[in-house]
Amino acid sequence: MLGPGYEAIELPMGEDAEGEVVATLVRRRRDVPARRAVLYLHGFVDYFFQKHLADFYLDLGFDFYALDLRKYGRSLRPHQTPNYVESLADYFPEIDEAVRIVRDVDGHDALLLNGHSTGGLIAALWADHARGKGLVDGVVLNSPFLDIAEPLVMRKLGAGLARALRPRFPKAKLPASVSERYPRSLHRDHEGEWEFDLGWKPIAGFPVRAAWLAAVRRGQLRLHRGLDVDVPVLVMASRRSVRPTRKVLDVTGADAVLDVEHMARWAPRIGRHVTLVRIEGGLHDLVLSAEPARSQVFAELTRWTNGYLPA
């Protein structure tokens, strides 16, 4: 699917209420052996397809790894509810196993964890869970999902509804979704320049389910109380957000999914050493931004990595 040089490693994760569960570790290694590696975690209604991100890290001297988390992308099975979990900690075992492969099997000395959107929230929570173990040397968060992009009253109502439905109707569909304007702005068959599988990342998205949103909200509130990630953290976000409506059709040059001011507000709660960078013209997935924003993302990432991650 991704072309020469890529491998996909299936990671058995036992069973849950829906049956067999797997995660998938995508790997691409440099021709010259590297001592540093990066592990990428995608967001909601997403999977790894950003080959230019892997190319960037390989040029920077890293071996590249990405996880398609359980029930996403390459790991989604016909008997499963897409993208569904009841706790963000459910993802920790596959991250643990991926890190074991990167460090113990493939022999890397330094590991950078790179998470996007919901994957950014998961990465921050996992890094806090793993602090003191020496498993990760730095964390990069690309537009992390640190709060719900609604006014305070709506955030409370939505979270309250999810909590109320979760015990008896965990898979209830909530009246929440991401506008189709954002994925349409990305895919080359619409207004974008990128190719991705519309079965795994559909334009209409997947339903937001009660237990999933409740799990996300628990994770966000845990972060709001303060994590203690013990390695340097880089948080990157667009300069501005835009809310797509019938009157606002142009979503280019801004985050059309989350509120970037939430990211700026909560980033300092992640750990002791947090750098915040804002990208003019950045999209929600900053590495999919148009030029010159995309080059700025990689320039800032290069500067931070060279400064804080062991060579």
C-alpha positions as CSV (number, residue, x, y, z in Angstrom):
1,M,0.0,0.0,0.0
2,L,2.7,2.5,0.9
3,G,5.3,1.1,-1.5
4,P,8.8,-0.3,-1.3
5,G,10.6,-0.2,2.1
6,Y,7.5,-0.3,4.3
7,E,6.6,-3.3,6.5
8,A,3.3,-4.0,8.4
9,I,3.6,-6.0,11.6
10,E,0.3,-7.3,13.1
11,L,0.3,-7.2,16.9
12,P,-2.3,-9.5,18.5
13,M,-4.0,-7.8,21.3
14,G,-6.3,-10.6,22.6
15,E,-10.0,-10.1,22.6
16,D,-12.6,-7.6,23.8
17,A,-16.4,-7.7,23.8
18,E,-16.5,-7.6,20.0
19,G,-13.9,-10.4,19.5
20,E,-10.4,-10.6,18.3
21,V,-8.3,-7.3,18.5
22,V,-5.1,-6.4,16.7
23,A,-3.0,-3.4,16.2
24,T,-0.6,-2.8,13.2
25,L,2.9,-1.5,13.4
26,V,4.1,0.1,10.2
27,R,7.9,0.2,9.9
28,R,10.3,1.9,7.5
29,R,14.0,1.8,8.3
30,R,16.9,3.8,6.8
31,D,19.4,2.1,4.5
32,V,22.1,3.2,7.0
33,P,21.2,1.8,10.5
34,A,19.8,4.5,12.8
35,R,20.1,4.6,16.6
36,R,17.0,6.9,16.9
37,A,13.4,6.1,16.0
38,V,10.1,7.8,16.0
39,L,6.7,6.2,16.7
40,Y,3.7,8.0,15.2
41,L,0.1,7.8,16.6
42,H,-2.8,9.0,14.3
43,G,-6.0,10.7,15.3
44,F,-9.8,9.9,15.2
45,V,-11.1,8.7,11.8
46,D,-7.5,8.3,10.6
47,Y,-4.6,6.0,10.1
48,F,-1.0,6.3,8.9
49,F,-0.7,7.4,5.2
50,Q,1.5,10.4,5.4
51,K,4.6,9.0,3.6
52,H,6.2,12.4,3.4
53,L,6.3,12.5,7.2
54,A,8.2,9.2,7.2
55,D,10.6,10.6,4.5
56,F,11.2,13.7,6.7
57,Y,12.2,11.6,9.7
58,L,14.4,9.3,7.7
59,D,16.3,12.3,6.3
60,L,16.6,13.5,9.9
61,G,18.3,10.3,10.9
62,F,15.4,8.4,12.4
63,D,13.9,5.0,11.6
64,F,10.1,5.5,11.3
65,Y,7.3,3.5,12.9
66,A,3.6,4.2,13.0
67,L,0.8,2.4,14.8
68,D,-2.6,1.9,13.3
69,L,-4.4,1.6,16.7
70,R,-7.0,-1.1,17.3
71,K,-10.1,-0.7,15.2
72,Y,-8.5,1.9,12.9
73,G,-7.1,1.6,9.4
74,R,-5.1,-1.6,8.8
75,S,-6.2,-2.9,12.2
76,L,-10.0,-2.6,11.6
77,R,-11.8,-5.9,11.3
78,P,-15.3,-6.6,9.9
79,H,-16.7,-7.5,13.3
80,Q,-15.6,-4.3,14.9
81,T,-17.1,-0.9,15.6
82,P,-14.8,1.5,13.8
83,N,-12.5,3.6,16.1
84,Y,-14.3,2.4,19.3
85,V,-12.8,2.0,22.7
86,E,-14.2,2.5,26.2
87,S,-11.0,3.8,27.8
88,L,-8.0,5.5,26.2
89,A,-5.8,3.2,28.4
90,D,-7.0,0.4,26.1
91,Y,-4.4,1.6,23.7
92,F,-1.5,1.4,26.2
93,P,-0.8,-2.4,25.5
94,E,-0.2,-1.8,21.8
95,I,2.0,1.2,22.4
96,D,3.9,-0.8,25.0
97,E,4.4,-3.6,22.5
98,A,5.4,-1.2,19.7
99,V,8.0,0.5,22.0
100,R,9.3,-3.0,23.0
101,I,9.9,-3.8,19.3
102,V,11.5,-0.4,18.6
103,R,13.8,-0.6,21.5
104,D,14.5,-4.2,22.4
105,V,14.0,-6.0,19.1
106,D,15.3,-3.4,16.6
107,G,17.8,-1.9,19.1
108,H,17.2,1.8,19.1
109,D,18.7,3.9,21.8
110,A,16.4,6.9,21.6
111,L,12.7,7.1,20.9
112,L,10.5,10.1,19.9
113,L,6.7,9.7,20.3
114,N,4.7,11.8,17.8
115,G,1.0,12.0,18.2
116,H,-1.7,13.8,16.1
117,S,-5.1,15.0,17.5
118,T,-6.7,12.2,19.5
119,G,-3.3,10.4,19.1
120,G,-1.7,13.4,20.7
121,L,-3.9,13.1,23.8
122,I,-3.2,9.4,23.9
123,A,0.6,10.0,23.5
124,A,0.6,12.5,26.4
125,L,-1.3,10.1,28.7
126,W,0.9,7.2,27.8
127,A,4.1,9.2,28.3
128,D,2.8,10.2,31.8
129,H,2.0,6.6,32.5
130,A,5.5,5.5,31.4
131,R,7.4,8.3,33.2
132,G,10.6,7.2,35.0
133,K,11.0,4.1,32.8
134,G,13.3,5.6,30.2
135,L,11.1,4.3,27.4
136,V,10.7,7.6,25.5
137,D,13.1,10.6,25.1
138,G,10.8,13.2,23.7
139,V,7.1,13.8,22.7
140,V,5.8,15.8,19.7
141,L,2.1,16.6,19.6
142,N,0.5,17.8,16.4
143,S,-2.8,19.6,17.1
144,P,-3.5,17.5,20.2
145,F,-7.2,16.9,21.2
146,L,-6.8,18.6,24.6
147,D,-10.4,19.8,24.9
148,I,-13.8,19.6,23.1
149,A,-14.1,22.3,20.5
150,E,-17.4,23.7,21.8
151,P,-18.4,26.5,24.2
152,L,-18.3,25.6,27.9
153,V,-22.0,24.9,28.2
154,M,-22.0,22.6,25.2
155,R,-18.9,20.8,26.4
156,K,-20.6,20.1,29.7
157,L,-23.8,19.0,28.1
158,G,-22.1,16.7,25.6
159,A,-19.8,15.1,28.2
160,G,-22.8,14.7,30.5
161,L,-24.9,13.0,27.8
162,A,-22.0,10.7,27.0
163,R,-21.6,9.7,30.7
164,A,-25.3,9.1,31.1
165,L,-25.5,6.9,28.1
166,R,-22.3,5.0,28.6
167,P,-23.4,2.4,31.2
168,R,-26.5,1.1,29.3
169,F,-25.9,2.3,25.8
170,P,-22.1,2.6,25.3
171,K,-22.3,2.6,21.5
172,A,-25.1,5.1,21.2
173,K,-24.4,7.6,18.4
174,L,-24.1,11.2,19.6
175,P,-25.1,14.2,17.5
176,A,-21.5,15.2,17.0
177,S,-19.3,15.0,13.9
178,V,-16.5,16.7,12.1
179,S,-17.6,18.7,9.1
180,E,-17.0,17.1,5.7
181,R,-15.3,20.3,4.6
182,Y,-12.0,19.4,6.3
183,P,-11.5,15.9,4.8
184,R,-12.7,17.2,1.4
185,S,-10.0,19.9,1.6
186,L,-7.4,17.1,2.0
187,H,-8.3,14.4,-0.5
188,R,-7.1,14.8,-4.1
189,D,-10.4,13.6,-5.5
190,H,-12.0,16.7,-3.9
191,E,-10.1,19.9,-3.2
192,G,-6.9,18.5,-1.7
193,E,-3.5,17.1,-2.7
194,W,-3.4,13.9,-0.6
195,E,-4.3,10.3,-1.3
196,F,-5.8,8.1,1.5
197,D,-8.2,5.2,1.8
198,L,-11.8,6.5,2.0
199,G,-12.9,3.3,3.7
200,W,-10.6,3.9,6.6
201,K,-10.8,7.7,6.6
202,P,-14.2,8.4,5.1
203,I,-15.3,11.9,4.1
204,A,-18.4,11.6,6.3
205,G,-16.3,10.3,9.2
206,F,-17.5,7.6,11.7
207,P,-20.1,8.1,14.4
208,V,-19.1,9.6,17.7
209,R,-20.2,7.0,20.3
210,A,-21.1,7.7,23.9
211,A,-18.4,5.5,25.6
212,W,-15.7,6.8,23.3
213,L,-16.5,10.4,24.0
214,A,-16.7,9.7,27.7
215,A,-13.3,8.1,27.5
216,V,-11.8,11.0,25.7
217,R,-13.3,13.4,28.2
218,R,-11.9,11.5,31.1
219,G,-8.5,11.6,29.5
220,Q,-8.8,15.4,28.8
221,L,-9.8,16.1,32.4
222,R,-6.9,14.0,33.7
223,L,-4.6,16.2,31.6
224,H,-6.2,19.4,32.8
225,R,-5.4,18.4,36.4
226,G,-1.8,18.1,35.3
227,L,0.4,15.4,34.0
228,D,4.1,14.9,34.8
229,V,5.7,13.9,31.6
230,D,9.4,13.8,32.3
231,V,10.9,14.4,28.9
232,P,10.8,17.5,26.6
233,V,7.4,18.0,24.8
234,L,6.8,20.0,21.6
235,V,3.1,21.1,21.0
236,M,2.4,22.5,17.6
237,A,-0.9,24.1,16.6
238,S,-2.3,26.4,13.9
239,R,-2.5,30.1,14.5
240,R,-6.2,30.1,14.3
241,S,-9.3,27.9,14.1
242,V,-12.3,28.1,11.8
243,R,-15.8,26.6,12.3
244,P,-17.2,25.4,8.9
245,T,-20.8,26.4,8.3
246,R,-23.0,27.0,5.3
247,K,-21.7,30.5,5.2
248,V,-18.0,29.6,6.0
249,L,-16.9,27.2,3.3
250,D,-13.2,28.0,3.2
251,V,-11.3,25.9,5.7
252,T,-7.9,26.3,4.2
253,G,-5.1,27.8,6.4
254,A,-6.7,27.1,9.8
255,D,-7.7,24.2,12.1
256,A,-11.2,23.3,11.1
257,V,-11.6,20.5,13.7
258,L,-10.4,21.7,17.1
259,D,-9.9,25.0,19.0
260,V,-6.2,25.9,18.9
261,E,-6.6,28.2,21.9
262,H,-7.5,25.1,24.0
263,M,-4.2,23.6,22.9
264,A,-2.3,26.7,24.0
265,R,-4.2,26.8,27.3
266,W,-3.6,23.2,28.3
267,A,-0.2,22.5,26.8
268,P,1.7,23.6,30.0
269,R,-0.2,21.0,32.0
270,I,1.5,18.1,30.1
271,G,4.9,18.2,31.8
272,R,7.8,20.2,33.1
273,H,9.3,21.2,29.8
274,V,6.8,22.1,27.1
275,T,7.5,24.2,24.0
276,L,4.5,25.7,22.1
277,V,4.8,26.6,18.4
278,R,2.0,28.2,16.4
279,I,2.0,27.7,12.6
280,E,0.6,30.4,10.3
281,G,-1.7,28.8,7.7
282,G,-1.6,25.4,9.4
283,L,-4.4,22.8,9.0
284,H,-5.6,20.5,11.7
285,D,-3.0,17.9,10.6
286,L,-0.2,20.3,10.3
287,V,2.0,18.1,8.1
288,L,-0.9,18.1,5.5
289,S,-0.9,21.9,5.3
290,A,-0.2,23.7,2.1
291,E,3.1,25.5,1.5
292,P,4.7,27.5,3.1
293,A,3.1,26.3,6.3
294,R,4.2,22.7,5.8
295,S,7.8,23.7,5.4
296,Q,7.6,25.8,8.6
297,V,6.2,22.7,10.4
298,F,9.2,20.6,9.4
299,A,11.7,23.4,10.1
300,E,10.4,23.9,13.6
301,L,10.4,20.2,14.2
302,T,13.9,19.9,13.0
303,R,15.1,22.7,15.2
304,W,13.4,21.3,18.3
305,T,14.5,17.7,17.6
306,N,18.2,18.7,17.1
307,G,18.0,20.7,20.4
308,Y,16.4,18.2,22.7
309,L,16.6,14.6,21.3
310,P,19.9,12.7,21.9
311,A,21.9,12.4,18.7
